[in-house]
Amino acid sequence: MIQIKEVVNSQDIKDFVGLQFEIYKNDKMWVPPIIKEERKTYSPETNPALKFYENKFWTAWKDGKCVGRIGAIINEDYNKKIDRKIGRFTRMEFIEDKDVSRELFETAENWLRKKGMEAVHGPLGFTNLDHQGLLIEGFDHLPSIASVYHKAYYHEHISELGYKKENDWVEFRLTLNETVVNKGVRGSKLIKRRYGFEVLKFEKKSELLEYAPRIFKILNEAFVDLPYVSPINDELVKKYIDEYFEIINPKYVRIVLKDTQIVAFVITMPSLSKAMQKAKGKLFPFGVTHIMKALKKPEVIDLLLTGVVPEYHSSGAAVILFAEIQEEMLKQGIDQMETTGIFETNHSVISNWKNYEHIQHKRRRCFVKNL
């Protein structure tokens, strides 16, 4: 018998978070989260998203052992944007047992149906800054902390439950060289002169934090028309600033200004994937040491966020951003960059990545199903 249990207290949260460590304990490609921080995701005191979006989380139990988990979310802001009653499934994990996965998804679907939803898609989070998509290609590559990793059998389980492809993201590993970087620098200089753009660089977090709220304002404007995106309110912005900007190395952030106004930004950071594996879910006693070392002496740079104000999309501001970051990377002796997920239909960005020595090594999918 499989028992489904709603997550309602601290022990339930502990079980929900801990399941990942059991499922992936022998998987060399999984990057574990910090347990203490991960648990905060499911507490209204530390995650304001729980107050703004309806949600439920459940675990599955078999023979006295936690064997699966799933969540369901209703983002009303997004539903109003697309004029559709659609819910989200999220953070599912399960052993290789189709009875377990079926029970979990039926539980989430039934709750969404009772809430008046006509369809469900996912995996998606509360906002587009949460993890999105199911990994369906690239299981032999280490994910960045901004990406996802799943068991290969998840795809089959979800497909057999009637879910179909809605959208795919693809990810690239880029290798820089002086020819590519110099070409970008030349283009950047021309664009700066043409538009009167100014580039801001940072050495201290305190300098960067001054611009953080304005960066998120640009993010809301730049991504407004993309799938799964709804505006991020001020309380959630504060949460993301506290999370992201605490670990960002300001050296790898650039902002483009036009007449003192931000028109574009890029946030990259040293890859923490190997450091997080060494930390094994804990900052202390040694986890923080591994993370700090990775931040100071990176081997790979992860692309986290890029945003350009819509009216400047065709200006070449993005060329400036990447030329600046790439120049900094080579200065620091780094030639590898992991891109964030990009919709497979975004041909302009994908064609740009293909100008580099590259591999398109990962693909993740958002599924959809009518209820």
Backbone hydrogen bonds in HBPLUS format (Angstrom, degrees):
<---DONOR---> <-ACCEPTOR-->    atom                        ^
c    i                          cat <-CA-CA->   ^        H-A-AA   ^      H-
h    n   atom  resd res      DA  || num        DHA   H-A  angle D-A-AA Bond
n    s   type  num  typ     dist DA aas  dist angle  dist       angle   num
A0003-GLN N   A0061-TRP O   2.89 MM  58  5.03 162.7  1.92 145.4 150.2     1
A0061-TRP N   A0003-GLN O   2.75 MM  58  5.03 151.7  1.83 148.3 157.4     2
A0005-LYS N   A0059-THR O   2.82 MM  54  5.24 168.6  1.83 158.0 161.6     3
A0059-THR N   A0005-LYS O   2.80 MM  54  5.24 156.3  1.85 150.2 157.8     4
A0007-VAL N   A0057-PHE O   2.81 MM  50  5.39 169.4  1.82 142.8 141.6     5
A0013-ILE N   A0009-ASN O   3.03 MM   4  6.39 154.4  2.10 151.9 159.6     6
A0014-LYS N   A0010-SER O   2.94 MM   4  6.16 155.3  2.00 143.6 150.5     7
A0015-ASP N   A0011-GLN O   2.94 MM   4  6.25 155.2  2.00 148.3 154.3     8
A0016-PHE N   A0012-ASP O   2.88 MM   4  6.10 158.1  1.93 148.8 155.2     9
A0017-VAL N   A0013-ILE O   2.91 MM   4  6.12 169.3  1.92 158.9 160.0    10
A0018-GLY N   A0014-LYS O   2.90 MM   4  5.85 157.2  1.95 143.3 150.9    11
A0019-LEU N   A0015-ASP O   3.14 MM   4  6.15 135.9  2.34 143.5 150.8    12
A0021-PHE N   A0018-GLY O   3.05 MM   3  5.45 123.7  2.38 107.2 120.3    13
A0022-GLU N   A0019-LEU O   3.01 MM   3  5.18 132.9  2.24 101.2 114.5    14
A0023-ILE N   A0019-LEU O   2.97 MM   4  6.27 165.8  1.99 162.4 165.5    15
A0024-TYR N   A0020-GLN O   2.95 MM   4  5.98 165.4  1.97 155.5 158.9    16
A0027-ASP N   A0024-TYR O   2.95 MM   3  5.07 169.7  1.96 118.5 120.4    17
A0037-GLU N   A0034-ILE O   3.07 MM   3  5.46 116.4  2.49 107.7 122.4    18
A0038-GLU N   A0034-ILE O   2.86 MM   4  6.03 158.5  1.90 160.1 167.3    19
A0035-ILE N   A0281-GLY O   2.83 MM 246  5.09 155.2  1.89 127.2 133.0    20
A0039-ARG N   A0035-ILE O   3.00 MM   4  6.21 156.6  2.05 156.1 160.3    21
A0040-LYS N   A0037-GLU O   3.14 MM   3  5.27 131.2  2.39  97.4 110.2    22
A0041-THR N   A0038-GLU O   3.08 MM   3  5.52 151.1  2.16 109.9 118.0    23
A0042-TYR N   A0039-ARG O   3.17 MM   3  5.84 157.8  2.22 116.9 121.8    24
A0043-SER N   A0040-LYS O   3.27 MM   3  5.33 167.8  2.28 112.9 112.1    25
A0046-THR N   A0043-SER O   3.02 MM   3  5.59 149.6  2.11 116.5 124.5    26
A0047-ASN N   A0043-SER O   2.88 MM   4  5.91 133.8  2.10 153.2 166.9    27
A0050-LEU N   A0047-ASN O   3.14 MM   3  6.04 157.0  2.20 125.6 129.3    28
A0051-LYS N   A0048-PRO O   2.92 MM   3  5.36 147.7  2.02 111.2 120.8    29
A0052-PHE N   A0048-PRO O   3.34 MM   4  6.72 141.7  2.50 144.4 155.0    30
A0052-PHE N   A0049-ALA O   3.15 MM   3  5.11 125.7  2.46  94.0 108.0    31
A0053-TYR N   A0049-ALA O   3.04 MM   4  6.02 152.1  2.12 157.9 160.9    32
A0074-ILE N   A0054-GLU O   2.93 MM  20  5.23 153.0  2.01 147.6 147.8    33
A0056-LYS N   A0072-ALA O   3.03 MM  16  5.39 146.5  2.14 147.7 154.0    34
A0072-ALA N   A0056-LYS O   2.83 MM  16  5.39 152.7  1.90 158.2 163.2    35
A0058-TRP N   A0070-ILE O   2.85 MM  12  5.52 164.6  1.87 170.3 172.7    36
A0070-ILE N   A0058-TRP O   3.03 MM  12  5.52 151.6  2.11 149.8 150.7    37
A0060-ALA N   A0068-GLY O   2.78 MM   8  4.71 157.8  1.82 127.6 126.9    38
A0067-VAL N   A0060-ALA O   2.78 MM   7  5.58 164.0  1.80 146.8 152.4    39
A0062-LYS N   A0065-LYS O   2.89 MM   3  5.35 158.6  1.94 147.9 152.5    40
A0065-LYS N   A0062-LYS O   3.06 MM   3  5.35 158.2  2.11 110.2 117.0    41
A0095-ILE N   A0067-VAL O   3.01 MM  28  5.72 149.6  2.10 169.4 166.0    42
A0069-ARG N   A0093-GLU O   2.76 MM  24  5.33 143.0  1.90 162.3 162.4    43
A0093-GLU N   A0069-ARG O   3.14 MM  24  5.33 152.9  2.22 132.3 135.5    44
A0071-GLY N   A0090-THR O   2.86 MM  19  4.89 134.6  2.07 152.7 155.2    45
A0090-THR N   A0071-GLY O   2.93 MM  19  4.89 150.9  2.02 132.4 132.4    46
A0073-ILE N   A0088-ARG O   2.89 MM  15  4.99 153.4  1.96 139.0 146.4    47
A0088-ARG N   A0073-ILE O   2.80 MM  15  4.99 150.8  1.89 154.1 159.2    48
A0079-ASN N   A0075-ASN O   3.05 MM   4  6.38 157.8  2.10 149.6 156.7    49
A0080-LYS N   A0076-GLU O   2.91 MM   4  6.10 153.9  1.98 149.3 154.8    50
A0081-LYS N   A0077-ASP O   3.15 MM   4  6.36 150.9  2.24 138.4 146.4    51
A0082-ILE N   A0078-TYR O   3.06 MM   4  6.41 154.4  2.13 153.9 159.0    52
A0083-ASP N   A0079-ASN O   2.72 MM   4  5.51 114.8  2.15 135.2 152.0    53
A0084-ARG N   A0079-ASN O   3.08 MM   5  5.20 153.5  2.15 136.4 144.4    54
A0118-GLU N   A0085-LYS O   2.80 MM  33  5.52 162.8  1.82 140.5 144.8    55
A0087-GLY N   A0119-ALA O   2.91 MM  32  6.31 162.9  1.94 148.6 146.9    56
A0121-HIS N   A0087-GLY O   2.92 MM  34  6.40 154.1  1.98 146.7 151.4    57
A0089-PHE N   A0121-HIS O   3.02 MM  32  6.24 148.8  2.12 133.9 142.5    58
A0124-LEU N   A0089-PHE O   3.08 MM  35  6.36 155.1  2.15 155.1 161.3    59
A0097-ASP N   A0095-ILE O   2.75 MM   2  5.55 130.6  2.00 112.2  96.2    60
A0100-VAL N   A0097-ASP O   3.02 MM   3  5.43 126.2  2.31 106.5 119.5    61
A0101-SER N   A0097-ASP O   3.19 MM   4  6.63 162.2  2.22 154.2 158.2    62
A0102-ARG N   A0098-LYS O   3.01 MM   4  5.93 156.3  2.07 136.4 143.4    63
A0103-GLU N   A0099-ASP O   3.08 MM   4  6.16 162.2  2.11 141.8 146.4    64
A0104-LEU N   A0100-VAL O   3.05 MM   4  6.28 161.8  2.09 153.8 158.8    65
A0105-PHE N   A0101-SER O   3.04 MM   4  6.21 172.1  2.04 153.3 155.0    66
A0106-GLU N   A0102-ARG O   2.89 MM   4  5.98 160.5  1.93 151.8 157.9    67
A0107-THR N   A0103-GLU O   3.03 MM   4  6.12 150.3  2.12 141.6 149.1    68
A0108-ALA N   A0104-LEU O   3.11 MM   4  6.46 162.4  2.14 152.6 156.2    69
A0109-GLU N   A0105-PHE O   2.83 MM   4  5.97 166.4  1.85 153.5 158.0    70
A0110-ASN N   A0106-GLU O   2.87 MM   4  5.89 159.4  1.91 144.4 150.0    71
A0111-TRP N   A0107-THR O   3.16 MM   4  6.37 157.6  2.22 145.5 150.9    72
A0112-LEU N   A0108-ALA O   3.05 MM   4  6.31 162.8  2.08 151.0 155.7    73
A0113-ARG N   A0109-GLU O   2.82 MM   4  5.99 154.5  1.89 150.2 157.9    74
A0114-LYS N   A0110-ASN O   3.01 MM   4  6.21 158.4  2.06 146.4 151.2    75
A0115-LYS N   A0111-TRP O   3.13 MM   4  6.37 133.1  2.36 137.1 149.6    76
A0115-LYS N   A0112-LEU O   3.10 MM   3  4.98 129.3  2.37  91.8 105.8    77
A0117-MET N   A0112-LEU O   2.98 MM   5  5.42 159.3  2.02 154.8 148.6    78
A0116-GLY N   A0113-ARG O   2.96 MM   3  5.19 158.2  2.01 110.6 114.6    79
A0371-LEU N   A0118-GLU O   2.88 MM 253  5.21 171.9  1.88 123.7 125.9    80
A0120-VAL N   A0369-LYS O   2.86 MM 249  5.44 153.6  1.93 155.0 164.0    81
A0369-LYS N   A0120-VAL O   2.86 MM 249  5.44 143.4  2.00 155.3 166.6    82
A0122-GLY N   A0367-PHE O   2.93 MM 245  5.37 148.5  2.03 142.4 149.2    83
A0367-PHE N   A0122-GLY O   2.70 MM 245  5.37 166.2  1.72 156.7 153.2    84
A0133-GLY N   A0123-PRO O   2.78 MM  10  5.02 172.3  1.79 152.5 149.8    85
A0130-ASP N   A0127-THR O   3.14 MM   3  5.64 166.5  2.16 113.8 117.5    86
A0134-LEU N   A0365-ARG O   2.82 MM 231  5.03 151.3  1.90 128.0 135.5    87
A0365-ARG N   A0134-LEU O   2.81 MM 231  5.03 149.8  1.90 129.8 135.5    88
A0136-ILE N   A0363-ARG O   2.85 MM 227  5.78 176.3  1.85 157.7 159.0    89
A0137-GLU N   A0363-ARG O   3.23 MM 226  4.94 145.2  2.36 143.7 139.4    90
A0363-ARG N   A0137-GLU O   3.12 MM 226  4.94 154.6  2.19 127.0 124.4    91
A0141-HIS N   A0138-GLY O   3.24 MM   3  5.58 153.8  2.31 117.5 116.5    92
A0147-SER N   A0144-SER O   3.07 MM   3  5.25 164.4  2.10 109.1 113.3    93
A0154-TYR N   A0151-LYS O   3.14 MM   3  5.75 159.5  2.18 116.4 122.4    94
A0157-HIS N   A0153-TYR O   3.21 MM   4  6.50 168.7  2.22 158.1 160.9    95
A0158-ILE N   A0154-TYR O   2.94 MM   4  6.12 171.4  1.95 161.7 163.2    96
A0159-SER N   A0155-HIS O   2.99 MM   4  6.10 161.4  2.03 150.1 155.7    97
A0160-GLU N   A0156-GLU O   3.00 MM   4  6.12 159.2  2.04 151.8 156.8    98
A0161-LEU N   A0158-ILE O   3.15 MM   3  5.21 143.4  2.29  97.7 108.4    99
A0162-GLY N   A0159-SER O   3.04 MM   3  5.50 156.6  2.10 116.9 118.7   100
A0164-LYS N   A0368-VAL O   2.99 MM 204  5.43 170.3  2.00 150.0 151.2   101
A0368-VAL N   A0164-LYS O   2.82 MM 204  5.43 145.2  1.94 146.6 158.2   102
A0166-GLU N   A0366-CYS O   2.79 MM 200  5.55 150.3  1.87 164.3 159.4   103
A0167-ASN N   A0366-CYS O   3.27 MM 199  5.28 156.6  2.33 135.7 141.0   104
A0366-CYS N   A0167-ASN O   2.82 MM 199  5.28 168.2  1.83 161.0 163.5   105
A0344-GLU N   A0168-ASP O   3.04 MM 176  5.89 159.4  2.08 148.5 148.2   106
A0169-TRP N   A0364-ARG O   2.80 MM 195  5.29 163.7  1.83 156.4 161.9   107
A0364-ARG N   A0169-TRP O   2.99 MM 195  5.29 159.6  2.03 142.8 149.4   108
A0170-VAL N   A0342-ILE O   2.84 MM 172  5.43 158.0  1.88 145.0 148.0   109
A0342-ILE N   A0170-VAL O   2.99 MM 172  5.43 156.6  2.04 142.7 149.3   110
A0171-GLU N   A0362-LYS O   3.02 MM 191  5.11 153.8  2.09 141.0 139.8   111
A0339-THR N   A0172-PHE O   2.96 MM 167  5.38 173.8  1.96 158.5 160.6   112
A0173-ARG N   A0359-ILE O   2.94 MM 186  5.40 154.4  2.01 153.1 161.4   113
A0359-ILE N   A0173-ARG O   3.08 MM 186  5.40 140.7  2.24 140.1 151.4   114
A0174-LEU N   A0337-MET O   2.82 MM 163  5.12 167.1  1.83 159.4 160.8   115
A0337-MET N   A0174-LEU O   2.97 MM 163  5.12 157.6  2.02 145.7 149.7   116
A0175-THR N   A0357-GLU O   2.83 MM 182  5.27 155.0  1.89 166.1 165.6   117
A0176-LEU N   A0335-ASP O   2.78 MM 159  4.83 161.2  1.81 139.4 145.9   118
A0181-VAL N   A0177-ASN O   3.08 MM   4  6.28 171.5  2.08 160.1 162.9   119
A0182-ASN N   A0178-GLU O   2.85 MM   4  5.82 163.0  1.88 146.8 151.9   120
A0183-LYS N   A0179-THR O   3.07 MM   4  6.19 152.8  2.15 143.2 150.4   121
A0184-GLY N   A0180-VAL O   3.06 MM   4  6.35 154.9  2.12 146.5 153.2   122
A0185-VAL N   A0181-VAL O   2.93 MM   4  6.22 152.7  2.00 149.9 157.8   123
A0186-ARG N   A0182-ASN O   3.02 MM   4  6.26 157.6  2.07 147.1 152.1   124
A0187-GLY N   A0183-LYS O   3.08 MM   4  6.34 162.9  2.11 148.6 153.1   125
A0188-SER N   A0184-GLY O   2.84 MM   4  5.99 152.9  1.91 145.7 154.0   126
A0189-LYS N   A0185-VAL O   3.06 MM   4  6.30 155.2  2.13 148.2 152.9   127
A0190-LEU N   A0186-ARG O   3.31 MM   4  6.61 157.3  2.37 146.9 152.0   128
A0191-ILE N   A0187-GLY O   3.08 MM   4  6.35 160.5  2.12 151.9 157.0   129
A0192-LYS N   A0188-SER O   2.96 MM   4  6.14 160.9  1.99 153.4 158.6   130
A0193-ARG N   A0189-LYS O   3.16 MM   4  6.36 161.4  2.19 145.5 149.8   131
A0194-ARG N   A0190-LEU O   3.00 MM   4  6.20 157.7  2.05 147.2 153.8   132
A0195-TYR N   A0191-ILE O   3.03 MM   4  6.14 163.7  2.05 155.8 158.1   133
A0196-GLY N   A0192-LYS O   2.76 MM   4  5.32 128.6  2.02 140.7 151.8   134
A0197-PHE N   A0192-LYS O   3.24 MM   5  4.73 133.0  2.47 121.2 129.7   135
A0198-GLU N   A0257-LEU O   2.91 MM  59  5.02 156.5  1.97 141.7 147.6   136
A0257-LEU N   A0198-GLU O   2.72 MM  59  5.02 169.4  1.73 155.9 159.7   137
A0200-LEU N   A0255-ILE O   2.78 MM  55  5.11 167.9  1.80 156.3 160.3   138
A0255-ILE N   A0200-LEU O   3.35 MM  55  5.11 156.8  2.41 136.1 140.8   139
A0207-GLU N   A0204-LYS O   3.17 MM   3  5.43 130.3  2.43 101.7 113.4   140
A0208-LEU N   A0204-LYS O   3.35 MM   4  6.75 155.0  2.42 144.8 151.2   141
A0209-LEU N   A0205-LYS O   2.81 MM   4  6.02 160.4  1.84 161.4 166.7   142
A0211-TYR N   A0208-LEU O   2.90 MM   3  5.58 146.9  2.01 118.7 127.3   143
A0212-ALA N   A0209-LEU O   3.15 MM   3  4.95 148.2  2.26  97.2 106.7   144
A0214-ARG N   A0211-TYR O   3.08 MM   3  5.43 117.7  2.49 108.4 123.5   145
A0215-ILE N   A0211-TYR O   2.96 MM   4  6.21 144.9  2.08 153.8 164.9   146
A0215-ILE N   A0212-ALA O   3.05 MM   3  5.04 122.6  2.39  97.3 112.4   147
A0216-PHE N   A0212-ALA O   3.15 MM   4  6.53 155.5  2.22 155.8 161.1   148
A0217-LYS N   A0213-PRO O   3.11 MM   4  6.39 140.8  2.27 138.5 149.4   149
A0218-ILE N   A0214-ARG O   3.08 MM   4  6.36 155.4  2.14 144.8 150.1   150
A0219-LEU N   A0215-ILE O   2.92 MM   4  6.22 150.8  2.00 143.8 153.0   151
A0220-ASN N   A0216-PHE O   3.00 MM   4  6.23 157.8  2.06 145.3 148.9   152
A0221-GLU N   A0217-LYS O   3.16 MM   4  6.46 154.2  2.23 143.3 150.1   153
A0222-ALA N   A0218-ILE O   2.74 MM   4  5.91 162.5  1.77 159.4 164.4   154
A0223-PHE N   A0219-LEU O   3.10 MM   4  6.05 157.1  2.15 151.3 155.0   155
A0226-LEU N   A0223-PHE O   2.96 MM   3  5.49 163.4  1.99 124.0 129.5   156
A0237-VAL N   A0233-ASN O   2.86 MM   4  6.12 152.4  1.94 152.7 162.0   157
A0238-LYS N   A0234-ASP O   3.01 MM   4  6.26 156.9  2.06 147.1 151.6   158
A0239-LYS N   A0235-GLU O   3.22 MM   4  6.52 153.4  2.29 137.9 144.7   159
A0240-TYR N   A0236-LEU O   2.93 MM   4  6.26 163.0  1.96 156.0 159.4   160
A0241-ILE N   A0237-VAL O   2.87 MM   4  6.09 157.5  1.92 153.7 160.5   161
A0242-ASP N   A0238-LYS O   2.95 MM   4  6.15 163.2  1.98 149.9 154.2   162
A0243-GLU N   A0239-LYS O   2.98 MM   4  6.24 149.9  2.07 145.7 154.4   163
A0244-TYR N   A0240-TYR O   2.78 MM   4  5.78 165.4  1.80 157.0 158.9   164
A0245-PHE N   A0241-ILE O   2.97 MM   4  5.32 142.0  2.11 131.0 142.7   165
A0247-ILE N   A0244-TYR O   3.26 MM   3  5.97 144.6  2.39 114.5 121.4   166
A0252-TYR N   A0249-ASN O   2.98 MM   3  6.01 170.7  1.99 136.6 138.0   167
A0253-VAL N   A0250-PRO O   3.22 MM   3  5.34 146.6  2.34 120.3 115.3   168
A0268-THR N   A0252-TYR O   3.17 MM  16  5.50 152.4  2.25 149.1 156.5   169
A0254-ARG N   A0266-VAL O   3.15 MM  12  5.50 161.2  2.19 150.9 156.2   170
A0266-VAL N   A0254-ARG O   2.98 MM  12  5.50 151.5  2.06 156.4 157.9   171
A0256-VAL N   A0264-ALA O   2.84 MM   8  5.10 171.6  1.85 144.0 145.6   172
A0263-VAL N   A0256-VAL O   2.90 MM   7  5.78 173.7  1.90 159.9 160.7   173
A0258-LYS N   A0261-GLN O   2.82 MM   3  5.23 153.7  1.89 145.5 153.6   174
A0261-GLN N   A0258-LYS O   3.10 MM   3  5.23 162.0  2.14 110.4 114.0   175
A0309-VAL N   A0263-VAL O   2.83 MM  46  5.21 167.0  1.84 146.6 150.3   176
A0265-PHE N   A0307-GLY O   2.89 MM  42  5.48 147.3  2.00 153.7 161.5   177
A0307-GLY N   A0265-PHE O   3.07 MM  42  5.48 162.2  2.11 147.5 150.4   178
A0267-ILE N   A0305-LEU O   2.77 MM  38  5.13 162.4  1.80 158.4 160.8   179
A0304-LEU N   A0267-ILE O   2.95 MM  37  5.62 150.3  2.04 148.5 157.6   180
A0305-LEU N   A0267-ILE O   3.15 MM  38  5.13 158.3  2.20 137.3 144.0   181
A0269-MET N   A0302-ASP O   2.96 MM  33  5.38 150.8  2.04 145.0 154.4   182
A0302-ASP N   A0269-MET O   2.75 MM  33  5.38 171.0  1.76 166.4 163.2   183
A0271-SER N   A0300-VAL O   2.80 MM  29  5.42 167.2  1.82 152.2 149.2   184
A0276-MET N   A0272-LEU O   2.76 MM   4  5.91 156.9  1.81 160.3 166.3   185
A0277-GLN N   A0273-SER O   3.06 MM   4  6.34 147.7  2.17 144.1 153.0   186
A0278-LYS N   A0274-LYS O   3.05 MM   4  6.35 153.8  2.12 144.9 151.4   187
A0279-ALA N   A0275-ALA O   2.91 MM   4  6.18 142.4  2.06 142.2 153.3   188
A0280-LYS N   A0276-MET O   3.19 MM   4  6.39 138.2  2.37 140.5 148.8   189
A0282-LYS N   A0279-ALA O   3.20 MM   3  5.49 162.6  2.24 110.1 115.4   190
A0288-VAL N   A0283-LEU O   2.65 MM   5  4.78 149.4  1.74 146.3 135.2   191
A0289-THR N   A0286-PHE O   3.06 MM   3  5.34 126.4  2.36 104.5 118.4   192
A0290-HIS N   A0286-PHE O   3.28 MM   4  6.69 156.0  2.34 155.6 161.5   193
A0291-ILE N   A0287-GLY O   3.10 MM   4  6.38 160.4  2.14 152.7 158.1   194
A0292-MET N   A0288-VAL O   2.93 MM   4  6.05 165.2  1.95 149.0 152.9   195
A0293-LYS N   A0289-THR O   3.06 MM   4  6.17 156.9  2.11 146.8 153.0   196
A0294-ALA N   A0290-HIS O   3.08 MM   4  6.30 155.0  2.15 143.9 150.4   197
A0295-LEU N   A0291-ILE O   2.98 MM   4  6.25 149.9  2.07 149.0 157.5   198
A0296-LYS N   A0292-MET O   3.10 MM   4  6.28 146.0  2.22 143.1 151.2   199
A0297-LYS N   A0293-LYS O   2.89 MM   4  5.96 155.6  1.95 152.7 159.1   200
A0301-ILE N   A0336-GLN O   2.98 MM  35  6.33 165.6  2.00 148.9 152.4   201
A0338-GLU N   A0301-ILE O   2.88 MM  37  6.31 154.6  1.95 151.7 160.1   202
A0303-LEU N   A0338-GLU O   2.82 MM  35  6.01 170.6  1.82 176.1 172.8   203
A0312-TYR N   A0309-VAL O   2.80 MM   3  5.56 161.2  1.83 132.2 138.6   204
A0313-HIS N   A0310-PRO O   3.17 MM   3  5.25 168.5  2.18 115.4 114.9   205
A0315-SER N   A0312-TYR O   3.07 MM   3  5.08 164.6  2.10 109.8 113.8   206
A0319-VAL N   A0316-GLY O   2.95 MM   3  5.19 129.0  2.22 103.2 116.9   207
A0320-ILE N   A0316-GLY O   3.38 MM   4  6.87 148.8  2.48 147.9 155.4   208
A0321-LEU N   A0317-ALA O   3.14 MM   4  6.52 159.6  2.18 149.9 154.9   209
A0322-PHE N   A0318-ALA O   3.09 MM   4  6.34 169.7  2.11 155.0 155.7   210
A0323-ALA N   A0319-VAL O   2.96 MM   4  6.02 152.6  2.03 144.9 153.3   211
A0324-GLU N   A0320-ILE O   2.97 MM   4  6.11 159.1  2.01 152.9 157.8   212
A0325-ILE N   A0321-LEU O   3.06 MM   4  6.36 164.1  2.09 150.2 154.3   213
A0326-GLN N   A0322-PHE O   2.89 MM   4  5.86 163.3  1.92 145.1 150.5   214
A0327-GLU N   A0323-ALA O   3.01 MM   4  6.05 153.3  2.08 140.8 148.0   215
A0328-GLU N   A0324-GLU O   3.09 MM   4  6.34 154.0  2.16 144.4 151.2   216
A0329-MET N   A0325-ILE O   2.88 MM   4  6.18 153.0  1.95 148.2 156.1   217
A0330-LEU N   A0326-GLN O   3.03 MM   4  6.30 167.1  2.04 154.6 155.7   218
A0331-LYS N   A0327-GLU O   3.07 MM   4  6.21 151.9  2.15 141.2 149.5   219
A0332-GLN N   A0328-GLU O   3.05 MM   4  6.31 138.2  2.23 142.0 152.7   220
A0332-GLN N   A0329-MET O   3.00 MM   3  5.13 127.5  2.28  98.0 111.9   221
A0334-ILE N   A0329-MET O   2.82 MM   5  4.92 171.8  1.82 140.7 139.1   222
A0333-GLY N   A0330-LEU O   3.03 MM   3  4.82 158.0  2.08  99.0 105.6   223
A0346-ASN N   A0343-PHE O   2.90 MM   3  5.47 168.9  1.91 123.3 126.6   224
A0347-HIS N   A0345-THR O   2.96 MM   2  5.54 129.1  2.23 107.0  91.9   225
A0350-ILE N   A0346-ASN O   3.17 MM   4  6.35 170.5  2.17 155.2 158.0   226
A0351-SER N   A0347-HIS O   2.84 MM   4  5.82 157.0  1.89 144.1 150.0   227
A0352-ASN N   A0348-SER O   3.29 MM   4  6.43 141.2  2.45 131.0 140.6   228
A0352-ASN N   A0349-VAL O   3.02 MM   3  5.06 122.6  2.36  95.7 110.9   229
A0353-TRP N   A0349-VAL O   3.00 MM   4  6.43 155.6  2.06 154.0 160.1   230
A0354-LYS N   A0350-ILE O   3.08 MM   4  6.35 144.0  2.22 143.3 153.1   231
A0355-ASN N   A0352-ASN O   3.01 MM   3  5.38 161.2  2.04 110.8 116.9   232
A0356-TYR N   A0353-TRP O   3.14 MM   3  5.76 162.2  2.18 114.7 120.0   233
